[in-house]
Amino acid sequence: MENITQATARDCLRDAMTALDAAGYNIVFHVHDEVIADMPIGKGSLAEMQEIMGRSLPWAPGLPLRAAGFEARFYQKD
């Protein structure tokens, strides 16, 4: 079950990253379940990223998705 769960989570993250890229977010890297985007001040927002990442997936209708996050000037763990 662990491998199935991790594979499904990875597929959710892949689709979220694709949607973020399409919305103009500059993804510089990702670590496990985190997406790190480098954006100019005033472009994009944490709230918009959370909304995009929480959208329902066509292949998993009803799967509850949410995203948490924070803004920082450099990469750090929460």
PDB file with SEQRES, HELIX, SHEET and CRYST1 records, atoms N, CA, C and O in Angstrom:
SEQRES   1 A   78  MET GLU ASN ILE THR GLN ALA THR ALA ARG ASP CYS LEU          
SEQRES   2 A   78  ARG ASP ALA MET THR ALA LEU ASP ALA ALA GLY TYR ASN          
SEQRES   3 A   78  ILE VAL PHE HIS VAL HIS ASP GLU VAL ILE ALA ASP MET          
SEQRES   4 A   78  PRO ILE GLY LYS GLY SER LEU ALA GLU MET GLN GLU ILE          
SEQRES   5 A   78  MET GLY ARG SER LEU PRO TRP ALA PRO GLY LEU PRO LEU          
SEQRES   6 A   78  ARG ALA ALA GLY PHE GLU ALA ARG PHE TYR GLN LYS ASP          
HELIX    1 AA1 GLU A    2  ALA A   22  1                                  21    
HELIX    2 AA2 LEU A   46  MET A   53  1                                   8    
SHEET    1 AA1 2 ILE A  27  VAL A  31  0                                        
SHEET    2 AA1 2 GLU A  34  ALA A  37 -1                                        
CRYST1    1.000    1.000    1.000  90.00  90.00  90.00 P 1           1          
ATOM      1  N   MET A   1       0.814  -1.184   0.000  1.00  0.00           N  
ATOM      2  CA  MET A   1       0.000   0.000   0.000  1.00  0.00           C  
ATOM      3  C   MET A   1       0.862   1.255   0.000  1.00  0.00           C  
ATOM      4  O   MET A   1       0.508   2.250  -0.632  1.00  0.00           O  
ATOM      5  N   GLU A   2       1.987   1.216   0.701  1.00  0.00           N  
ATOM      6  CA  GLU A   2       2.825   2.420   0.771  1.00  0.00           C  
ATOM      7  C   GLU A   2       3.268   2.858  -0.626  1.00  0.00           C  
ATOM      8  O   GLU A   2       3.221   4.047  -0.943  1.00  0.00           O  
ATOM      9  N   ASN A   3       3.694   1.917  -1.458  1.00  0.00           N  
ATOM     10  CA  ASN A   3       4.144   2.272  -2.803  1.00  0.00           C  
ATOM     11  C   ASN A   3       3.008   2.830  -3.648  1.00  0.00           C  
ATOM     12  O   ASN A   3       3.210   3.762  -4.427  1.00  0.00           O  
ATOM     13  N   ILE A   4       1.827   2.268  -3.499  1.00  0.00           N  
ATOM     14  CA  ILE A   4       0.665   2.769  -4.252  1.00  0.00           C  
ATOM     15  C   ILE A   4       0.336   4.189  -3.814  1.00  0.00           C  
ATOM     16  O   ILE A   4       0.063   5.055  -4.645  1.00  0.00           O  
ATOM     17  N   THR A   5       0.363   4.422  -2.512  1.00  0.00           N  
ATOM     18  CA  THR A   5       0.065   5.751  -1.979  1.00  0.00           C  
ATOM     19  C   THR A   5       1.092   6.772  -2.468  1.00  0.00           C  
ATOM     20  O   THR A   5       0.731   7.868  -2.897  1.00  0.00           O  
ATOM     21  N   GLN A   6       2.373   6.406  -2.399  1.00  0.00           N  
ATOM     22  CA  GLN A   6       3.426   7.325  -2.842  1.00  0.00           C  
ATOM     23  C   GLN A   6       3.333   7.597  -4.348  1.00  0.00           C  
ATOM     24  O   GLN A   6       3.553   8.726  -4.787  1.00  0.00           O  
ATOM     25  N   ALA A   7       3.012   6.584  -5.129  1.00  0.00           N  
ATOM     26  CA  ALA A   7       2.891   6.769  -6.576  1.00  0.00           C  
ATOM     27  C   ALA A   7       1.714   7.684  -6.908  1.00  0.00           C  
ATOM     28  O   ALA A   7       1.819   8.530  -7.796  1.00  0.00           O  
ATOM     29  N   THR A   8       0.610   7.523  -6.209  1.00  0.00           N  
ATOM     30  CA  THR A   8      -0.556   8.380  -6.442  1.00  0.00           C  
ATOM     31  C   THR A   8      -0.247   9.816  -6.037  1.00  0.00           C  
ATOM     32  O   THR A   8      -0.613  10.751  -6.750  1.00  0.00           O  
ATOM     33  N   ALA A   9       0.418  10.002  -4.906  1.00  0.00           N  
ATOM     34  CA  ALA A   9       0.796  11.346  -4.460  1.00  0.00           C  
ATOM     35  C   ALA A   9       1.735  11.998  -5.464  1.00  0.00           C  
ATOM     36  O   ALA A   9       1.628  13.196  -5.728  1.00  0.00           O  
ATOM     37  N   ARG A  10       2.645  11.227  -6.019  1.00  0.00           N  
ATOM     38  CA  ARG A  10       3.579  11.756  -7.016  1.00  0.00           C  
ATOM     39  C   ARG A  10       2.818  12.182  -8.266  1.00  0.00           C  
ATOM     40  O   ARG A  10       3.124  13.227  -8.839  1.00  0.00           O  
ATOM     41  N   ASP A  11       1.844  11.407  -8.697  1.00  0.00           N  
ATOM     42  CA  ASP A  11       1.043  11.767  -9.864  1.00  0.00           C  
ATOM     43  C   ASP A  11       0.240  13.039  -9.608  1.00  0.00           C  
ATOM     44  O   ASP A  11       0.097  13.868 -10.507  1.00  0.00           O  
ATOM     45  N   CYS A  12      -0.280  13.203  -8.409  1.00  0.00           N  
ATOM     46  CA  CYS A  12      -0.999  14.440  -8.051  1.00  0.00           C  
ATOM     47  C   CYS A  12      -0.051  15.628  -8.126  1.00  0.00           C  
ATOM     48  O   CYS A  12      -0.406  16.676  -8.666  1.00  0.00           O  
ATOM     49  N   LEU A  13       1.156  15.468  -7.583  1.00  0.00           N  
ATOM     50  CA  LEU A  13       2.136  16.556  -7.608  1.00  0.00           C  
ATOM     51  C   LEU A  13       2.550  16.884  -9.044  1.00  0.00           C  
ATOM     52  O   LEU A  13       2.711  18.054  -9.393  1.00  0.00           O  
ATOM     53  N   ARG A  14       2.722  15.855  -9.871  1.00  0.00           N  
ATOM     54  CA  ARG A  14       3.079  16.073 -11.282  1.00  0.00           C  
ATOM     55  C   ARG A  14       2.025  16.928 -11.964  1.00  0.00           C  
ATOM     56  O   ARG A  14       2.362  17.887 -12.658  1.00  0.00           O  
ATOM     57  N   ASP A  15       0.759  16.595 -11.777  1.00  0.00           N  
ATOM     58  CA  ASP A  15      -0.312  17.352 -12.421  1.00  0.00           C  
ATOM     59  C   ASP A  15      -0.389  18.772 -11.875  1.00  0.00           C  
ATOM     60  O   ASP A  15      -0.661  19.709 -12.626  1.00  0.00           O  
ATOM     61  N   ALA A  16      -0.152  18.944 -10.574  1.00  0.00           N  
ATOM     62  CA  ALA A  16      -0.141  20.285  -9.982  1.00  0.00           C  
ATOM     63  C   ALA A  16       1.001  21.107 -10.559  1.00  0.00           C  
ATOM     64  O   ALA A  16       0.821  22.285 -10.866  1.00  0.00           O  
ATOM     65  N   MET A  17       2.168  20.501 -10.708  1.00  0.00           N  
ATOM     66  CA  MET A  17       3.322  21.221 -11.264  1.00  0.00           C  
ATOM     67  C   MET A  17       3.072  21.612 -12.715  1.00  0.00           C  
ATOM     68  O   MET A  17       3.461  22.702 -13.137  1.00  0.00           O  
ATOM     69  N   THR A  18       2.433  20.746 -13.476  1.00  0.00           N  
ATOM     70  CA  THR A  18       2.098  21.059 -14.864  1.00  0.00           C  
ATOM     71  C   THR A  18       1.137  22.246 -14.917  1.00  0.00           C  
ATOM     72  O   THR A  18       1.293  23.136 -15.753  1.00  0.00           O  
ATOM     73  N   ALA A  19       0.150  22.260 -14.029  1.00  0.00           N  
ATOM     74  CA  ALA A  19      -0.812  23.369 -13.978  1.00  0.00           C  
ATOM     75  C   ALA A  19      -0.133  24.658 -13.520  1.00  0.00           C  
ATOM     76  O   ALA A  19      -0.431  25.729 -14.051  1.00  0.00           O  
ATOM     77  N   LEU A  20       0.769  24.575 -12.549  1.00  0.00           N  
ATOM     78  CA  LEU A  20       1.497  25.762 -12.099  1.00  0.00           C  
ATOM     79  C   LEU A  20       2.356  26.329 -13.222  1.00  0.00           C  
ATOM     80  O   LEU A  20       2.394  27.542 -13.427  1.00  0.00           O  
ATOM     81  N   ASP A  21       3.037  25.464 -13.941  1.00  0.00           N  
ATOM     82  CA  ASP A  21       3.860  25.903 -15.072  1.00  0.00           C  
ATOM     83  C   ASP A  21       2.999  26.595 -16.120  1.00  0.00           C  
ATOM     84  O   ASP A  21       3.379  27.645 -16.637  1.00  0.00           O  
ATOM     85  N   ALA A  22       1.857  26.025 -16.435  1.00  0.00           N  
ATOM     86  CA  ALA A  22       0.951  26.621 -17.425  1.00  0.00           C  
ATOM     87  C   ALA A  22       0.439  27.987 -16.964  1.00  0.00           C  
ATOM     88  O   ALA A  22       0.127  28.844 -17.791  1.00  0.00           O  
ATOM     89  N   ALA A  23       0.351  28.191 -15.650  1.00  0.00           N  
ATOM     90  CA  ALA A  23      -0.119  29.466 -15.101  1.00  0.00           C  
ATOM     91  C   ALA A  23       1.016  30.485 -14.976  1.00  0.00           C  
ATOM     92  O   ALA A  23       0.793  31.603 -14.512  1.00  0.00           O  
ATOM     93  N   GLY A  24       2.233  30.106 -15.386  1.00  0.00           N  
ATOM     94  CA  GLY A  24       3.349  31.038 -15.383  1.00  0.00           C  
ATOM     95  C   GLY A  24       4.252  30.994 -14.168  1.00  0.00           C  
ATOM     96  O   GLY A  24       5.111  31.859 -14.003  1.00  0.00           O  
ATOM     97  N   TYR A  25       4.068  29.999 -13.317  1.00  0.00           N  
ATOM     98  CA  TYR A  25       4.931  29.892 -12.138  1.00  0.00           C  
ATOM     99  C   TYR A  25       6.264  29.266 -12.526  1.00  0.00           C  
ATOM    100  O   TYR A  25       6.305  28.249 -13.218  1.00  0.00           O  
ATOM    101  N   ASN A  26       7.358  29.884 -12.072  1.00  0.00           N  
ATOM    102  CA  ASN A  26       8.700  29.416 -12.392  1.00  0.00           C  
ATOM    103  C   ASN A  26       9.151  28.418 -11.325  1.00  0.00           C  
ATOM    104  O   ASN A  26       9.729  28.800 -10.307  1.00  0.00           O  
ATOM    105  N   ILE A  27       8.879  27.146 -11.570  1.00  0.00           N  
ATOM    106  CA  ILE A  27       9.255  26.086 -10.624  1.00  0.00           C  
ATOM    107  C   ILE A  27      10.753  25.837 -10.783  1.00  0.00           C  
ATOM    108  O   ILE A  27      11.225  25.473 -11.860  1.00  0.00           O  
ATOM    109  N   VAL A  28      11.493  26.042  -9.686  1.00  0.00           N  
ATOM    110  CA  VAL A  28      12.938  25.856  -9.750  1.00  0.00           C  
ATOM    111  C   VAL A  28      13.365  24.477  -9.273  1.00  0.00           C  
ATOM    112  O   VAL A  28      14.386  23.955  -9.720  1.00  0.00           O  
ATOM    113  N   PHE A  29      12.595  23.884  -8.370  1.00  0.00           N  
ATOM    114  CA  PHE A  29      12.825  22.495  -7.984  1.00  0.00           C  
ATOM    115  C   PHE A  29      11.677  22.017  -7.109  1.00  0.00           C  
ATOM    116  O   PHE A  29      10.822  22.799  -6.694  1.00  0.00           O  
ATOM    117  N   HIS A  30      11.675  20.730  -6.842  1.00  0.00           N  
ATOM    118  CA  HIS A  30      10.694  20.183  -5.919  1.00  0.00           C  
ATOM    119  C   HIS A  30      11.389  19.137  -5.059  1.00  0.00           C  
ATOM    120  O   HIS A  30      12.319  18.460  -5.498  1.00  0.00           O  
ATOM    121  N   VAL A  31      10.918  19.025  -3.836  1.00  0.00           N  
ATOM    122  CA  VAL A  31      11.495  18.097  -2.869  1.00  0.00           C  
ATOM    123  C   VAL A  31      10.344  17.286  -2.293  1.00  0.00           C  
ATOM    124  O   VAL A  31       9.499  17.823  -1.576  1.00  0.00           O  
ATOM    125  N   HIS A  32      10.309  16.015  -2.601  1.00  0.00           N  
ATOM    126  CA  HIS A  32       9.251  15.120  -2.132  1.00  0.00           C  
ATOM    127  C   HIS A  32       7.874  15.708  -2.433  1.00  0.00           C  
ATOM    128  O   HIS A  32       7.399  15.624  -3.566  1.00  0.00           O  
ATOM    129  N   ASP A  33       7.235  16.299  -1.432  1.00  0.00           N  
ATOM    130  CA  ASP A  33       5.880  16.814  -1.627  1.00  0.00           C  
ATOM    131  C   ASP A  33       5.845  18.345  -1.650  1.00  0.00           C  
ATOM    132  O   ASP A  33       4.794  18.942  -1.419  1.00  0.00           O  
ATOM    133  N   GLU A  34       6.979  18.978  -1.926  1.00  0.00           N  
ATOM    134  CA  GLU A  34       7.051  20.435  -1.962  1.00  0.00           C  
ATOM    135  C   GLU A  34       7.352  20.913  -3.374  1.00  0.00           C  
ATOM    136  O   GLU A  34       8.084  20.263  -4.120  1.00  0.00           O  
ATOM    137  N   VAL A  35       6.779  22.055  -3.731  1.00  0.00           N  
ATOM    138  CA  VAL A  35       7.093  22.718  -4.988  1.00  0.00           C  
ATOM    139  C   VAL A  35       7.679  24.077  -4.641  1.00  0.00           C  
ATOM    140  O   VAL A  35       7.086  24.832  -3.871  1.00  0.00           O  
ATOM    141  N   ILE A  36       8.834  24.392  -5.202  1.00  0.00           N  
ATOM    142  CA  ILE A  36       9.482  25.665  -4.932  1.00  0.00           C  
ATOM    143  C   ILE A  36       9.479  26.470  -6.223  1.00  0.00           C  
ATOM    144  O   ILE A  36      10.028  26.046  -7.240  1.00  0.00           O  
ATOM    145  N   ALA A  37       8.848  27.642  -6.163  1.00  0.00           N  
ATOM    146  CA  ALA A  37       8.767  28.523  -7.332  1.00  0.00           C  
ATOM    147  C   ALA A  37       9.471  29.827  -7.005  1.00  0.00           C  
ATOM    148  O   ALA A  37       9.317  30.367  -5.909  1.00  0.00           O  
ATOM    149  N   ASP A  38      10.243  30.333  -7.956  1.00  0.00           N  
ATOM    150  CA  ASP A  38      10.937  31.607  -7.809  1.00  0.00           C  
ATOM    151  C   ASP A  38      10.194  32.622  -8.667  1.00  0.00           C  
ATOM    152  O   ASP A  38      10.209  32.547  -9.896  1.00  0.00           O  
ATOM    153  N   MET A  39       9.549  33.565  -8.006  1.00  0.00           N  
ATOM    154  CA  MET A  39       8.712  34.530  -8.720  1.00  0.00           C  
ATOM    155  C   MET A  39       9.116  35.949  -8.358  1.00  0.00           C  
ATOM    156  O   MET A  39       9.506  36.221  -7.223  1.00  0.00           O  
ATOM    157  N   PRO A  40       9.022  36.852  -9.328  1.00  0.00           N  
ATOM    158  CA  PRO A  40       9.275  38.261  -9.014  1.00  0.00           C  
ATOM    159  C   PRO A  40       8.214  38.777  -8.045  1.00  0.00           C  
ATOM    160  O   PRO A  40       7.071  38.321  -8.064  1.00  0.00           O  
ATOM    161  N   ILE A  41       8.597  39.721  -7.208  1.00  0.00           N  
ATOM    162  CA  ILE A  41       7.641  40.322  -6.279  1.00  0.00           C  
ATOM    163  C   ILE A  41       6.510  40.954  -7.080  1.00  0.00           C  
ATOM    164  O   ILE A  41       6.745  41.690  -8.038  1.00  0.00           O  
ATOM    165  N   GLY A  42       5.284  40.654  -6.673  1.00  0.00           N  
ATOM    166  CA  GLY A  42       4.111  41.193  -7.347  1.00  0.00           C  
ATOM    167  C   GLY A  42       3.547  40.307  -8.448  1.00  0.00           C  
ATOM    168  O   GLY A  42       2.504  40.625  -9.021  1.00  0.00           O  
ATOM    169  N   LYS A  43       4.223  39.194  -8.756  1.00  0.00           N  
ATOM    170  CA  LYS A  43       3.726  38.270  -9.785  1.00  0.00           C  
ATOM    171  C   LYS A  43       3.335  36.965  -9.108  1.00  0.00           C  
ATOM    172  O   LYS A  43       4.130  36.374  -8.377  1.00  0.00           O  
ATOM    173  N   GLY A  44       2.102  36.517  -9.354  1.00  0.00           N  
ATOM    174  CA  GLY A  44       1.617  35.299  -8.714  1.00  0.00           C  
ATOM    175  C   GLY A  44       1.373  35.520  -7.235  1.00  0.00           C  
ATOM    176  O   GLY A  44       1.633  36.602  -6.707  1.00  0.00           O  
ATOM    177  N   SER A  45       0.876  34.495  -6.573  1.00  0.00           N  
ATOM    178  CA  SER A  45       0.657  34.595  -5.128  1.00  0.00           C  
ATOM    179  C   SER A  45       0.585  33.205  -4.521  1.00  0.00           C  
ATOM    180  O   SER A  45       0.319  32.217  -5.205  1.00  0.00           O  
ATOM    181  N   LEU A  46       0.824  33.157  -3.245  1.00  0.00           N  
ATOM    182  CA  LEU A  46       0.711  31.896  -2.522  1.00  0.00           C  
ATOM    183  C   LEU A  46      -0.720  31.380  -2.599  1.00  0.00           C  
ATOM    184  O   LEU A  46      -0.946  30.187  -2.800  1.00  0.00           O  
ATOM    185  N   ALA A  47      -1.687  32.283  -2.439  1.00  0.00           N  
ATOM    186  CA  ALA A  47      -3.098  31.866  -2.493  1.00  0.00           C  
ATOM    187  C   ALA A  47      -3.435  31.255  -3.848  1.00  0.00           C  
ATOM    188  O   ALA A  47      -4.154  30.258  -3.913  1.00  0.00           O  
ATOM    189  N   GLU A  48      -2.925  31.838  -4.925  1.00  0.00           N  
ATOM    190  CA  GLU A  48      -3.199  31.292  -6.251  1.00  0.00           C  
ATOM    191  C   GLU A  48      -2.524  29.926  -6.417  1.00  0.00           C  
ATOM    192  O   GLU A  48      -3.121  29.006  -6.976  1.00  0.00           O  
ATOM    193  N   MET A  49      -1.297  29.791  -5.939  1.00  0.00           N  
ATOM    194  CA  MET A  49      -0.624  28.491  -6.016  1.00  0.00           C  
ATOM    195  C   MET A  49      -1.425  27.433  -5.272  1.00  0.00           C  
ATOM    196  O   MET A  49      -1.601  26.320  -5.767  1.00  0.00           O  
ATOM    197  N   GLN A  50      -1.911  27.777  -4.083  1.00  0.00           N  
ATOM    198  CA  GLN A  50      -2.695  26.828  -3.298  1.00  0.00           C  
ATOM    199  C   GLN A  50      -3.979  26.443  -4.026  1.00  0.00           C  
ATOM    200  O   GLN A  50      -4.383  25.280  -4.009  1.00  0.00           O  
ATOM    201  N   GLU A  51      -4.610  27.411  -4.657  1.00  0.00           N  
ATOM    202  CA  GLU A  51      -5.848  27.125  -5.399  1.00  0.00           C  
ATOM    203  C   GLU A  51      -5.563  26.187  -6.564  1.00  0.00           C  
ATOM    204  O   GLU A  51      -6.305  25.230  -6.788  1.00  0.00           O  
ATOM    205  N   ILE A  52      -4.494  26.455  -7.306  1.00  0.00           N  
ATOM    206  CA  ILE A  52      -4.134  25.618  -8.450  1.00  0.00           C  
ATOM    207  C   ILE A  52      -3.806  24.197  -7.988  1.00  0.00           C  
ATOM    208  O   ILE A  52      -4.256  23.225  -8.594  1.00  0.00           O  
ATOM    209  N   MET A  53      -3.031  24.083  -6.925  1.00  0.00           N  
ATOM    210  CA  MET A  53      -2.621  22.763  -6.447  1.00  0.00           C  
ATOM    211  C   MET A  53      -3.770  21.988  -5.813  1.00  0.00           C  
ATOM    212  O   MET A  53      -3.698  20.764  -5.706  1.00  0.00           O  
ATOM    213  N   GLY A  54      -4.822  22.673  -5.394  1.00  0.00           N  
ATOM    214  CA  GLY A  54      -5.953  22.019  -4.766  1.00  0.00           C  
ATOM    215  C   GLY A  54      -7.088  21.673  -5.715  1.00  0.00           C  
ATOM    216  O   GLY A  54      -8.127  21.168  -5.288  1.00  0.00           O  
ATOM    217  N   ARG A  55      -6.893  21.942  -6.999  1.00  0.00           N  
ATOM    218  CA  ARG A  55      -7.955  21.654  -7.973  1.00  0.00           C  
ATOM    219  C   ARG A  55      -8.178  20.149  -8.112  1.00  0.00           C  
ATOM    220  O   ARG A  55      -7.258  19.342  -7.981  1.00  0.00           O  
ATOM    221  N   SER A  56      -9.423  19.811  -8.380  1.00  0.00           N  
ATOM    222  CA  SER A  56      -9.793  18.417  -8.601  1.00  0.00           C  
ATOM    223  C   SER A  56      -9.092  17.884  -9.848  1.00  0.00           C  
ATOM    224  O   SER A  56      -8.909  18.612 -10.824  1.00  0.00           O  
ATOM    225  N   LEU A  57      -8.707  16.630  -9.810  1.00  0.00           N  
ATOM    226  CA  LEU A  57      -8.030  15.998 -10.938  1.00  0.00           C  
ATOM    227  C   LEU A  57      -9.022  15.156 -11.733  1.00  0.00           C  
ATOM    228  O   LEU A  57      -9.821  14.427 -11.145  1.00  0.00           O  
ATOM    229  N   PRO A  58      -8.983  15.245 -13.055  1.00  0.00           N  
ATOM    230  CA  PRO A  58      -9.942  14.484 -13.874  1.00  0.00           C  
ATOM    231  C   PRO A  58      -9.879  12.978 -13.633  1.00  0.00           C  
ATOM    232  O   PRO A  58     -10.899  12.294 -13.721  1.00  0.00           O  
ATOM    233  N   TRP A  59      -8.691  12.458 -13.329  1.00  0.00           N  
ATOM    234  CA  TRP A  59      -8.535  11.022 -13.140  1.00  0.00           C  
ATOM    235  C   TRP A  59      -8.800  10.583 -11.699  1.00  0.00           C  
ATOM    236  O   TRP A  59      -8.770   9.390 -11.399  1.00  0.00           O  
ATOM    237  N   ALA A  60      -9.063  11.560 -10.792  1.00  0.00           N  
ATOM    238  CA  ALA A  60      -9.348  11.219  -9.392  1.00  0.00           C  
ATOM    239  C   ALA A  60     -10.441  12.134  -8.850  1.00  0.00           C  
ATOM    240  O   ALA A  60     -10.216  12.866  -7.887  1.00  0.00           O  
ATOM    241  N   PRO A  61     -11.629  12.096  -9.466  1.00  0.00           N  
ATOM    242  CA  PRO A  61     -12.698  12.984  -8.996  1.00  0.00           C  
ATOM    243  C   PRO A  61     -13.065  12.677  -7.542  1.00  0.00           C  
ATOM    244  O   PRO A  61     -13.175  11.519  -7.139  1.00  0.00           O  
ATOM    245  N   GLY A  62     -13.248  13.732  -6.783  1.00  0.00           N  
ATOM    246  CA  GLY A  62     -13.616  13.564  -5.388  1.00  0.00           C  
ATOM    247  C   GLY A  62     -12.441  13.424  -4.431  1.00  0.00           C  
ATOM    248  O   GLY A  62     -12.629  13.450  -3.214  1.00  0.00           O  
ATOM    249  N   LEU A  63     -11.228  13.274  -4.967  1.00  0.00           N  
ATOM    250  CA  LEU A  63     -10.057  13.173  -4.098  1.00  0.00           C  
ATOM    251  C   LEU A  63      -9.801  14.543  -3.472  1.00  0.00           C  
ATOM    252  O   LEU A  63      -9.558  15.511  -4.192  1.00  0.00           O  
ATOM    253  N   PRO A  64      -9.852  14.637  -2.144  1.00  0.00           N  
ATOM    254  CA  PRO A  64      -9.657  15.950  -1.518  1.00  0.00           C  
ATOM    255  C   PRO A  64      -8.190  16.366  -1.567  1.00  0.00           C  
ATOM    256  O   PRO A  64      -7.320  15.680  -1.030  1.00  0.00           O  
ATOM    257  N   LEU A  65      -7.933  17.477  -2.208  1.00  0.00           N  
ATOM    258  CA  LEU A  65      -6.566  17.993  -2.338  1.00  0.00           C  
ATOM    259  C   LEU A  65      -6.488  19.376  -1.715  1.00  0.00           C  
ATOM    260  O   LEU A  65      -7.386  20.200  -1.889  1.00  0.00           O  
ATOM    261  N   ARG A  66      -5.419  19.619  -0.997  1.00  0.00           N  
ATOM    262  CA  ARG A  66      -5.169  20.928  -0.398  1.00  0.00           C  
ATOM    263  C   ARG A  66      -3.673  21.191  -0.455  1.00  0.00           C  
ATOM    264  O   ARG A  66      -2.871  20.266  -0.586  1.00  0.00           O  
ATOM    265  N   ALA A  67      -3.314  22.449  -0.356  1.00  0.00           N  
ATOM    266  CA  ALA A  67      -1.906  22.820  -0.327  1.00  0.00           C  
ATOM    267  C   ALA A  67      -1.687  23.853   0.768  1.00  0.00           C  
ATOM    268  O   ALA A  67      -2.513  24.742   0.978  1.00  0.00           O  
ATOM    269  N   ALA A  68      -0.588  23.726   1.446  1.00  0.00           N  
ATOM    270  CA  ALA A  68      -0.165  24.713   2.433  1.00  0.00           C  
ATOM    271  C   ALA A  68       1.145  25.298   1.917  1.00  0.00           C  
ATOM    272  O   ALA A  68       1.787  24.718   1.041  1.00  0.00           O  
ATOM    273  N   GLY A  69       1.531  26.421   2.448  1.00  0.00           N  
ATOM    274  CA  GLY A  69       2.789  26.989   1.993  1.00  0.00           C  
ATOM    275  C   GLY A  69       3.153  28.264   2.712  1.00  0.00           C  
ATOM    276  O   GLY A  69       2.447  28.721   3.611  1.00  0.00           O  
ATOM    277  N   PHE A  70       4.262  28.823   2.299  1.00  0.00           N  
ATOM    278  CA  PHE A  70       4.720  30.091   2.844  1.00  0.00           C  
ATOM    279  C   PHE A  70       5.624  30.746   1.812  1.00  0.00           C  
ATOM    280  O   PHE A  70       6.098  30.096   0.881  1.00  0.00           O  
ATOM    281  N   GLU A  71       5.854  32.030   1.988  1.00  0.00           N  
ATOM    282  CA  GLU A  71       6.741  32.780   1.110  1.00  0.00           C  
ATOM    283  C   GLU A  71       8.014  33.113   1.871  1.00  0.00           C  
ATOM    284  O   GLU A  71       7.974  33.435   3.058  1.00  0.00           O  
ATOM    285  N   ALA A  72       9.145  33.034   1.177  1.00  0.00           N  
ATOM    286  CA  ALA A  72      10.439  33.364   1.767  1.00  0.00           C  
ATOM    287  C   ALA A  72      11.364  33.864   0.660  1.00  0.00           C  
ATOM    288  O   ALA A  72      11.123  33.615  -0.521  1.00  0.00           O  
ATOM    289  N   ARG A  73      12.396  34.555   1.042  1.00  0.00           N  
ATOM    290  CA  ARG A  73      13.355  35.066   0.052  1.00  0.00           C  
ATOM    291  C   ARG A  73      14.380  34.009  -0.354  1.00  0.00           C  
ATOM    292  O   ARG A  73      15.100  34.191  -1.336  1.00  0.00           O  
ATOM    293  N   PHE A  74      14.453  32.898   0.398  1.00  0.00           N  
ATOM    294  CA  PHE A  74      15.376  31.810   0.095  1.00  0.00           C  
ATOM    295  C   PHE A  74      14.743  30.503   0.545  1.00  0.00           C  
ATOM    296  O   PHE A  74      13.816  30.509   1.355  1.00  0.00           O  
ATOM    297  N   TYR A  75      15.235  29.385   0.028  1.00  0.00           N  
ATOM    298  CA  TYR A  75      14.653  28.086   0.367  1.00  0.00           C  
ATOM    299  C   TYR A  75      14.928  27.763   1.828  1.00  0.00           C  
ATOM    300  O   TYR A  75      16.044  27.919   2.323  1.00  0.00           O  
ATOM    301  N   GLN A  76      13.878  27.307   2.501  1.00  0.00           N  
ATOM    302  CA  GLN A  76      14.013  26.839   3.875  1.00  0.00           C  
ATOM    303  C   GLN A  76      12.877  25.863   4.166  1.00  0.00           C  
ATOM    304  O   GLN A  76      11.836  25.913   3.511  1.00  0.00           O  
ATOM    305  N   LYS A  77      13.064  25.003   5.114  1.00  0.00           N  
ATOM    306  CA  LYS A  77      12.009  24.092   5.532  1.00  0.00           C  
ATOM    307  C   LYS A  77      11.069  24.838   6.462  1.00  0.00           C  
ATOM    308  O   LYS A  77      11.484  25.711   7.223  1.00  0.00           O  
ATOM    309  N   ASP A  78       9.784  24.475   6.387  1.00  0.00           N  
ATOM    310  CA  ASP A  78       8.783  25.106   7.242  1.00  0.00           C  
ATOM    311  C   ASP A  78       8.921  24.612   8.654  1.00  0.00           C  
ATOM    312  O   ASP A  78       8.163  25.029   9.530  1.00  0.00           O  
TER     313      ASP A  78                                                      
END                                                                             
